[in-house]
Amino acid sequence: MNLHRRCLLTASAALAGLGVVACASPPSPGTGRKIFDAHFHIIDHAYPIVANQGYTPPHFPLADYLAQARPLGVRAGAAVSGSFHGFDQTYLQALLPKLGPGWVGVTQVPNDVSDAEITRLTRLGVRALRFNMFRGRIDSVDDLVALATRAHAVGGWHAEIYADAAALAPHTARLAKLPQIAVDHLGMTEAGLPALLDLVAAGAKVKATGFGRAKMDVPRALERIAAKSPTALVFGTDIPSTRAERPFQSSDIDLIERVLGPQLAAQVLWDNAIKLYRVIDAI
């Protein structure tokens, strides 16, 4: 375990921009990995951006993301709406056609969103609904469950929850009854791990993302989640890591491979995610 911890704490140089590209394409030869990036943000100031808690993220367009992601072996992924996107869908409408098959969206919608709008977004490529409880979007559990249930019934969307999992502990029984949920960034805290594991036992997925955000023993959390369910973990870069204490580093992928071993790591980096986001036939 000491080796694993050293792998986590060793800081590698941040990836530099390697050129501008206009559309998605296969990774550079020789990466040796095939990755579905289940969590990244595109921040294009040509589209509405909403300040959150006084924070407005810097411009980070698609070309900048692909310049960092392609050399890692990223071939597909899920673009996630952040708190700063609010309920805007126009950036996803522009983004997803540029990325093409295998790339999907995770969006935020108001509680009164129409079934017709959910259907429209599903056709666009949206596959999940995000509840950002960590950055100030306060939803009652009743509202969360009602909207998540309806979004799944209408569009087949699963629910993604960004929260300190410790805050979810009183609600695990209700959340576990949802058709499918995923919890962002390993549930954020060591205190939240017991509740997170209860949700995993009931079928929840967990994003192995944001290691520089999580206040926990990351290698131990990965081991315990994988031991509870080998299909639970899905990897994401969290690029560009807005407001993270320590941004994503390529060594985060090395950590997953060292902690979980090559076979299980391959599931986490690709297989688990393409099933969760229902893109198996598109790749």
C-alpha positions in Angstrom: 0.0 0.0 0.0 2.9 2.4 0.6 3.8 2.0 -3.0 0.3 2.9 -4.0 0.3 5.9 -1.8 3.6 7.1 -3.3 2.1 6.7 -6.7 -0.8 9.0 -5.7 1.3 11.6 -4.1 4.1 11.8 -6.7 3.4 14.8 -8.8 4.1 14.4 -12.5 4.3 17.3 -14.9 1.0 18.6 -16.1 0.2 17.6 -19.7 1.0 20.5 -22.0 -1.3 21.3 -24.9 -0.1 19.2 -27.9 -1.9 21.0 -30.7 -5.3 22.0 -31.8 -7.7 19.5 -33.3 -11.2 20.1 -34.7 -12.9 16.8 -33.9 -12.5 13.5 -32.0 -10.1 10.9 -33.3 -8.3 7.8 -32.1 -5.5 8.2 -29.6 -1.9 8.6 -30.5 -0.2 5.3 -31.3 1.6 3.6 -28.5 -0.5 4.7 -25.6 -1.4 1.1 -24.8 -4.7 2.1 -23.2 -8.3 2.4 -24.3 -10.1 4.9 -22.1 -13.7 6.1 -21.8 -13.4 9.4 -19.9 -16.6 9.4 -17.8 -16.1 12.9 -16.4 -14.7 16.0 -18.1 -15.9 19.5 -18.6 -15.9 21.8 -21.7 -16.1 25.5 -20.8 -16.7 27.5 -23.9 -17.4 31.1 -23.2 -19.3 31.4 -26.5 -22.1 29.8 -24.5 -23.8 30.8 -21.2 -21.6 30.5 -18.1 -23.0 31.1 -14.7 -20.8 32.3 -11.8 -21.1 29.8 -8.9 -20.2 31.0 -5.4 -18.4 33.9 -7.0 -16.3 31.6 -9.3 -16.3 31.8 -13.1 -14.1 29.2 -14.7 -11.6 30.1 -17.4 -12.3 29.3 -21.1 -11.5 25.7 -21.9 -12.9 24.7 -25.3 -13.1 21.3 -27.0 -9.7 21.6 -28.8 -7.9 22.1 -25.4 -9.6 19.1 -23.9 -8.8 16.8 -26.8 -5.1 18.0 -26.9 -4.8 16.6 -23.3 -7.1 13.6 -23.5 -6.0 12.0 -26.8 -2.4 11.2 -25.7 -3.9 9.4 -22.7 -5.8 6.9 -24.8 -9.2 8.5 -24.5 -11.5 7.3 -27.3 -14.9 8.2 -26.0 -16.4 9.9 -23.0 -19.1 11.8 -21.1 -19.1 15.6 -21.1 -20.5 16.7 -17.7 -22.4 19.9 -17.0 -20.9 21.8 -14.1 -22.4 24.2 -11.7 -21.2 27.0 -13.9 -23.3 25.6 -16.8 -26.6 26.0 -14.9 -29.4 24.6 -17.0 -27.9 25.7 -20.4 -28.1 23.0 -23.1 -26.8 25.0 -26.0 -23.2 24.1 -25.4 -24.1 20.4 -25.4 -26.1 20.9 -28.6 -23.0 22.3 -30.3 -20.5 19.9 -28.6 -21.9 16.4 -29.0 -22.2 16.4 -32.8 -18.6 17.5 -33.1 -17.5 14.5 -30.9 -19.6 11.9 -32.7 -20.4 8.3 -31.7 -19.2 7.1 -28.3 -19.5 10.5 -26.8 -22.4 11.5 -24.6 -23.6 14.2 -22.3 -24.5 14.5 -18.6 -26.7 17.5 -18.0 -28.6 19.5 -15.4 -32.3 20.3 -15.8 -34.9 22.0 -13.6 -37.4 19.9 -11.7 -40.2 21.1 -14.1 -38.4 20.0 -17.2 -40.9 18.6 -19.7 -40.9 15.0 -20.9 -40.5 16.4 -24.5 -37.3 18.1 -23.5 -35.9 15.0 -21.9 -36.7 13.1 -25.1 -35.0 15.8 -27.2 -31.9 15.7 -25.1 -31.8 12.0 -25.3 -31.8 12.1 -29.1 -28.9 14.6 -28.9 -26.9 12.1 -26.8 -27.6 13.0 -23.2 -27.4 9.9 -21.0 -27.5 11.1 -17.4 -28.8 13.7 -15.1 -26.5 15.4 -12.6 -27.4 16.6 -9.2 -24.7 19.0 -8.0 -25.3 19.1 -4.2 -21.7 19.9 -3.4 -21.7 23.3 -5.2 -25.0 24.7 -3.8 -27.8 23.1 -5.8 -30.0 22.1 -3.0 -32.6 19.5 -3.9 -34.8 17.7 -1.4 -34.4 14.0 -1.6 -38.1 13.8 -2.7 -37.4 16.1 -5.6 -34.2 14.3 -6.5 -35.9 10.9 -6.5 -38.9 12.1 -8.4 -36.9 13.8 -11.2 -34.4 11.0 -11.4 -37.2 8.4 -11.7 -38.9 10.4 -14.4 -35.7 11.0 -16.4 -35.0 7.3 -16.4 -38.5 6.4 -17.4 -38.6 8.9 -20.3 -35.0 8.9 -21.5 -33.3 6.0 -19.8 -31.0 8.5 -18.0 -29.2 7.5 -14.8 -28.6 10.0 -12.0 -25.2 11.3 -11.1 -24.7 12.8 -7.6 -21.9 15.2 -6.7 -22.0 15.3 -2.9 -20.0 14.4 0.2 -21.3 10.8 0.5 -21.5 11.3 4.3 -24.5 13.7 3.6 -26.2 10.9 1.7 -26.0 8.4 4.6 -29.6 9.2 5.9 -30.9 8.6 2.4 -29.1 5.5 1.2 -32.2 3.3 1.3 -34.2 5.7 -0.9 -31.4 6.4 -3.3 -30.6 2.7 -3.6 -34.1 2.1 -5.0 -33.5 4.4 -8.0 -33.0 2.5 -11.3 -29.3 3.6 -11.5 -27.1 6.2 -9.7 -23.5 7.1 -9.9 -21.6 9.1 -7.2 -18.9 11.5 -8.3 -15.3 11.7 -7.1 -15.3 8.6 -4.9 -17.9 10.3 -2.6 -15.4 13.0 -1.7 -14.6 12.1 2.0 -13.4 9.2 4.2 -16.4 9.8 6.4 -18.6 9.2 3.4 -17.1 5.8 2.5 -19.4 3.6 4.6 -22.5 5.2 2.9 -20.9 4.9 -0.5 -20.2 1.2 0.0 -23.8 0.7 1.0 -24.9 2.3 -2.2 -22.4 0.2 -4.2 -23.8 -3.0 -2.6 -27.2 -1.9 -4.0 -25.8 -1.4 -7.5 -24.5 2.2 -7.5 -21.6 3.2 -9.7 -18.7 5.3 -8.5 -16.6 7.7 -10.5 -12.9 7.2 -10.0 -12.3 10.8 -10.6 -11.1 13.9 -8.9 -8.4 12.3 -6.7 -7.1 15.8 -6.0 -10.5 16.7 -4.6 -11.1 13.7 -2.4 -10.2 14.0 1.3 -9.6 10.3 1.8 -7.2 7.4 1.3 -7.7 7.0 -2.4 -5.9 3.7 -2.9 -7.8 2.1 0.0 -11.1 3.5 -1.3 -10.5 2.1 -4.8 -9.7 -1.3 -3.3 -12.8 -1.4 -1.1 -15.2 -0.3 -3.8 -13.8 -2.8 -6.3 -14.0 -5.6 -3.7 -17.7 -4.7 -3.1 -18.4 -4.7 -6.8 -15.9 -5.1 -9.7 -18.3 -3.3 -12.0 -18.8 -0.3 -9.8 -15.9 2.0 -10.7 -15.8 4.1 -13.8 -12.8 6.3 -14.6 -12.9 10.0 -15.5 -10.1 12.6 -15.9 -12.0 15.5 -14.4 -10.2 17.7 -16.9 -9.8 20.7 -16.5 -10.2 20.1 -12.8 -11.8 23.4 -12.0 -11.3 24.4 -8.3 -9.6 21.2 -7.5 -6.8 21.4 -4.9 -4.7 19.2 -7.1 -5.6 18.9 -10.8 -5.8 15.6 -12.7 -2.4 14.0 -13.5 -1.7 11.1 -15.8 -0.2 9.3 -12.8 -3.8 9.0 -11.5 -4.3 6.4 -14.2 -1.1 4.6 -13.2 -2.5 4.5 -9.7 -5.6 2.8 -10.8 -3.6 0.2 -12.7 -1.2 -0.5 -9.8 -3.9 -0.7 -7.1 -6.4 -2.8 -9.1 -4.2 -4.7 -11.5 -4.3 -4.8 -15.3 -7.5 -6.8 -15.8 -9.7 -4.9 -13.3 -8.2 -1.6 -14.3 -9.2 -2.2 -17.9 -12.8 -2.7 -16.8 -12.6 0.6 -14.9 -11.0 2.5 -17.7 -13.4 1.2 -20.4 -15.8 -1.7 -20.0 -17.8 -0.4 -16.9 -18.4 3.0 -18.4 -19.5 2.0 -21.9 -22.2 -0.2 -20.3 -23.2 2.6 -17.9 -23.5 5.2 -20.6 -25.1 2.7 -23.1 -22.6 3.4 -25.9 -21.5 -0.2 -26.6 -23.1 -0.3 -30.1 -21.7 3.2 -31.0 -18.0 2.3 -30.6 
